């Protein structure tokens, strides 16, 4: 995490598969509640962190098909608060509510 002018503030996690660990994090965004959302590529999940201390609010997904991931590489939140994930190896884009409930998918392996 950096402040204006790119001053380092803090980092969260380390390499691994546990709750506060990441394996090749790719995409990062911030939602309307200022929670940090990370596409944890090689752990095949999305991780939502508290902005203040980096504690895990929730994780979504595991490796698999419908509503799951295979190397998610990008994440953003739309104006309606839906989490949108670029699920690269499943060749699709998936949408979830802020609590991780699957909404819909678009792409070749839907």
C-alpha positions in Angstrom: 0.0 0.0 0.0 1.4 3.4 -0.9 0.3 7.0 -0.2 0.3 10.1 -2.4 3.7 10.4 -4.0 4.3 6.6 -3.8 5.5 6.6 -0.1 5.4 3.0 1.2 2.8 2.5 3.9 2.5 -1.3 4.5 2.3 -4.7 2.9 0.0 -7.6 3.6 0.7 -11.4 3.4 3.5 -13.6 2.2 3.9 -16.4 -0.3 1.7 -19.4 0.5 -1.9 -20.7 0.6 -3.1 -19.7 4.1 -5.6 -16.9 4.9 -3.1 -14.1 4.9 -0.9 -15.6 2.2 -0.8 -15.1 -1.6 0.5 -17.1 -4.5 1.1 -14.8 -7.5 -1.4 -12.0 -6.7 -2.2 -10.3 -10.0 -5.2 -7.9 -9.8 -5.9 -5.4 -7.0 -8.8 -2.9 -6.5 -10.6 -1.1 -3.7 -14.4 -1.4 -3.3 -16.9 1.3 -2.1 -16.2 0.3 1.5 -12.4 0.8 1.0 -11.8 -2.9 1.3 -8.8 -4.2 -0.7 -9.8 -7.0 -3.2 -7.0 -9.2 -4.6 -7.0 -11.7 -7.5 -4.8 -14.4 -5.9 -3.9 -16.1 -9.2 -2.2 -19.4 -8.3 -4.4 -20.0 -5.2 -7.4 -19.7 -7.5 -9.4 -17.3 -5.3 -10.4 -13.8 -4.6 -9.3 -12.3 -1.2 -11.0 -9.3 0.4 -8.9 -7.5 3.0 -9.7 -4.8 5.5 -8.0 -1.6 4.4 -6.9 -0.7 8.0 -4.9 -3.8 9.0 -5.0 -6.2 6.0 -7.0 -8.8 8.0 -9.0 -11.2 5.8 -12.6 -10.2 5.5 -13.5 -13.1 3.2 -12.2 -15.4 0.5 -14.2 -16.4 -2.6 -13.6 -19.5 -4.7 -11.2 -22.3 -5.3 -10.0 -24.1 -8.4 -12.9 -25.3 -10.5 -15.7 -24.6 -12.9 -19.0 -22.8 -12.3 -18.5 -20.0 -9.8 -14.9 -21.1 -9.2 -11.6 -19.9 -10.7 -8.6 -21.1 -12.6 -5.9 -18.4 -12.3 -7.9 -15.2 -11.8 -5.7 -12.4 -13.1 -7.8 -9.3 -12.8 -10.5 -7.8 -10.5 -12.6 -4.7 -10.3 -15.8 -3.4 -8.7 -18.5 -1.8 -10.8 -20.8 1.1 -9.8 -23.4 -1.4 -8.5 -20.8 -2.9 -6.1 -20.4 -6.2 -8.0 -17.0 -7.8 -8.1 -15.9 -8.6 -11.6 -13.1 -11.2 -12.1 -11.0 -12.0 -15.2 -10.9 -15.8 -14.8 -8.1 -16.4 -17.3 -7.7 -20.2 -17.6 -11.5 -20.7 -17.6 -11.6 -18.2 -20.4 -14.4 -16.1 -18.9 -15.4 -13.1 -16.8 -17.4 -13.7 -13.7 -19.5 -11.4 -11.5 -20.1 -11.8 -7.8 -21.9 -9.8 -5.1 -19.8 -8.1 -2.4 -20.4 -11.1 -0.1 -19.1 -13.5 -2.8 -22.3 -14.9 -4.2 -22.0 -15.9 -7.8 -24.2 -13.7 -10.2 -23.2 -14.6 -13.7 -20.4 -15.4 -16.1 -19.5 -14.4 -19.7 -17.1 -16.3 -22.0 -16.2 -19.6 -23.6 -16.5 -22.0 -20.6 -19.7 -20.7 -19.1 
